C-alpha cells in the first residue's frame, strides 16, 4: 500500500487506459454499415472486437 500511495503522490494512476469514446462510436457506425469486416474495422480503428461486442449498441 505504501508503494501505491507513493506512486499516486508522483501522479501515477495505474490500471488499464480508457478507450476513446469517439473511436468506439466511429467503429460502431462502421460495424452497422456492413461495408467493413470486424477484422478490417479492428485494423482501421484500433478497437478490439471484444470492446465492440461488449458495447450495448451492438
C-alpha positions, 0 to 999 in steps of 0.5 A: 500500500505504501508503494501505491500511495507513493506512486499516486503522490508522483501522479501515477494512476495505474490500471488499464487506459480508457478507450476513446469514446469517439473511436468506439462510436466511429467503429460502431457506425462502421460495424452497422454499415456492413461495408467493413469486416470486424477484422478490417474495422479492428485494423482501421480503428484500433478497437478490439472486437471484444470492446465492440461486442461488449458495447450495448449498441451492438 
